[in-house]
């Protein structure tokens, strides 16, 4: 219903003739949520101000280009943009390919149909749009394989991070601290991280910080695990959701972050963590490895979406490698993040949006 209403609003307002200016239309209208595509859009909007460009959410007619985030409202949206000579650019966000649907174990037909509908809509947008932006090389590989192979009129543009907001801070730590950060919805992944911490704790006196919003089910599973491992309770801190303004201070309390989620395109949480000088350990499978860069921090593992003892052991080896020369990897991370600055991202988008 929301999609239909949004399409009707865009269609009605597009009739109004307006002089085109330095406006870029966004298919995301809400400013409320600052996660995922909204986090990206907020960053882009702030960065565009320096170039006298603005994001427009209602009046399509005044825009030179339209940035499609997640999905276009309809096929008709593309037709309207074509008639008004408005360049359409789709930024490829997440879609549901077979391995993901299988991992999630979807049993309800309605839910499955909804996810397939999202994927098919993105496939159509890839074909109809004038330009395509992939968030990583991995993003393009997956879209080529499962949706539509784009041979021209595309760019690979990584997300950017505000390096004046997210930056290293000297926060004194009493113990080596491991962190996870993100929207914590995957029960298997969260339990995996807890098991990694448990094994590390046997050899290093360390702490574990859990940062991010959790579903009620995940929260219950975490509490149950902590109850069963009560001797670790004092060294586990659950922050829950942290506001954007406070996030750098919380991130800086850690020495290393685990982002072992498979298949991410280009997670903002990883960029924000790296910007604080906190090294991130990740899997090879996904766009995250392209951000992390160093093979020393990337776990080679050929079973995507499986979080087993083999992955636990491989992750622990990477943590000990990092622990043996922490300052070296912190400095590497600080140097590496510079290429993912908000300024670089905005410049790359302006080349495409004009």
C-alpha positions, -999 to 999 in steps of 0.1 A, spaced: 0 0 0 28 24 9 44 18 -25 12 25 -43 6 58 -24 42 69 -30 39 62 -67 6 82 -69 22 112 -51 52 112 -74 30 108 -105 7 137 -94 35 161 -85 55 153 -117 27 170 -137 37 204 -121 61 221 -146 92 234 -127 125 249 -138 152 223 -134 181 231 -110 207 214 -90 183 189 -76 186 151 -74 154 131 -68 154 104 -42 130 75 -43 134 73 -5 111 100 10 115 95 47 143 110 67 135 91 99 156 60 97 194 64 97 204 28 88 211 11 55 201 31 24 189 60 46 224 63 62 239 64 27 214 91 16 220 112 47 257 111 40 253 119 3 229 148 11 253 164 36 282 160 12 263 175 -18 257 207 1 293 217 -6 286 216 -43 252 234 -41 232 203 -49 201 193 -30 181 161 -26 145 164 -37 119 140 -23 86 153 -39 89 174 -70 104 152 -97 101 179 -124 127 202 -109 154 174 -110 181 167 -135 185 131 -123 168 106 -101 186 83 -77 167 50 -72 175 35 -38 163 -1 -32 136 -1 -58 118 23 -82 81 29 -73 70 14 -107 78 10 -144 58 42 -149 84 61 -129 110 52 -155 86 63 -183 80 97 -166 117 103 -162 123 94 -198 97 118 -210 111 146 -189 147 139 -198 156 130 -162 186 106 -160 178 76 -138 205 60 -117 199 29 -96 221 21 -66 220 -17 -63 210 -25 -27 204 -60 -13 183 -85 -31 174 -122 -24 194 -147 -43 190 -185 -38 217 -189 -11 202 -162 10 167 -175 7 179 -210 16 199 -197 46 169 -178 60 148 -209 58 117 -191 46 86 -213 50 58 -188 46 46 -184 10 37 -148 15 71 -138 28 88 -157 0 67 -140 -27 74 -106 -11 112 -112 -13 110 -125 -49 90 -95 -58 117 -72 -44 143 -91 -64 123 -90 -97 117 -53 -92 154 -47 -89 160 -68 -120 137 -45 -140 153 -14 -126 187 -27 -137 174 -30 -172 154 3 -173 178 27 -156 202 49 -176 230 42 -152 238 16 -125 259 21 -93 272 -11 -76 285 -7 -40 314 -31 -46 329 -55 -71 311 -83 -52 278 -64 -56 283 -64 -94 293 -100 -95 261 -111 -77 238 -88 -98 255 -101 -130 250 -136 -119 214 -135 -106 197 -104 -121 211 -88 -153 246 -84 -166 253 -48 -173 282 -44 -197 282 -5 -200 269 26 -182 277 15 -147 301 25 -119 314 8 -88 312 34 -60 319 24 -24 299 40 4 317 69 22 322 77 58 324 111 76 360 112 88 354 142 110 326 125 129 341 90 130 377 92 141 402 75 165 401 86 201 424 77 230 401 58 253 419 39 280 410 2 281 415 -22 310 413 -53 288 416 -62 251 381 -56 238 363 -74 209 332 -58 194 304 -66 170 283 -38 155 252 -37 132 216 -46 130 217 -79 149 191 -101 134 209 -133 126 207 -157 155 234 -181 142 258 -153 135 254 -138 170 259 -171 187 290 -177 165 305 -144 177 298 -153 214 315 -187 209 345 -169 194 347 -147 224 344 -176 248 373 -194 232 395 -163 231 387 -157 268 404 -190 276 437 -175 265 434 -137 268 417 -117 295 393 -98 272 359 -82 270 331 -84 244 309 -54 234 276 -61 215 264 -29 197 233 -26 176 195 -31 177 183 -67 182 150 -84 175 132 -97 206 141 -133 196 178 -125 192 178 -106 225 163 -137 242 189 -160 227 218 -137 239 204 -136 274 200 -174 274 236 -178 263 249 -154 289 229 -172 316 245 -206 306 279 -190 306 275 -168 337 312 -168 345 316 -145 314 288 -122 323 310 -94 338 330 -91 306 301 -89 281 285 -55 276 253 -52 256 249 -16 244 218 -21 222 210 6 197 234 36 199 225 70 185 246 83 157 261 112 177 274 88 204 285 60 181 322 70 177 328 71 215 313 36 217 333 22 188 365 36 202 361 14 233 371 -16 212 404 -30 199 390 -52 171 356 -56 154 342 -89 141 321 -86 109 318 -122 98 285 -118 81 287 -133 47 276 -115 15 274 -78 26 277 -53 -3 294 -24 15 284 -21 52 284 14 67 291 -2 101 324 -15 89 335 19 74 325 37 106 345 12 127 376 15 105 373 53 106 377 50 144 410 31 138 395 -2 149 406 -31 126 378 -53 113 381 -90 107 357 -104 80 351 -132 56 364 -132 20 329 -138 6 313 -103 3 321 -67 -4 334 -62 32 368 -78 22 372 -50 -4 370 -24 24 392 -43 49 419 -48 23 446 -67 42 447 -105 38 458 -106 75 423 -95 85 403 -116 60 392 -151 68 394 -175 39 363 -197 41 343 -214 14 310 -220 31 289 -188 29 262 -184 55 275 -213 76 289 -204 110 306 -235 123 336 -246 143 359 -243 113 350 -206 110 354 -201 147 389 -215 146 399 -195 115 386 -163 131 405 -169 164 437 -173 144 431 -139 128 424 -123 162 456 -136 177 476 -124 146 461 -89 152 466 -91 189 503 -99 184 509 -65 167 478 -44 174 493 -10 167 505 -21 133 469 -31 123 454 0 138 477 22 118 470 2 86 432 7 92 436 45 97 456 48 65 433 25 45 400 43 54 411 75 38 401 63 3 365 57 16 360 92 27 326 109 23 343 135 0 355 108 -24 321 92 -25 303 124 -32 327 133 -60 321 99 -77 283 102 -74 284 137 -89 301 124 -120 273 99 -124 244 122 -114 252 150 -138 
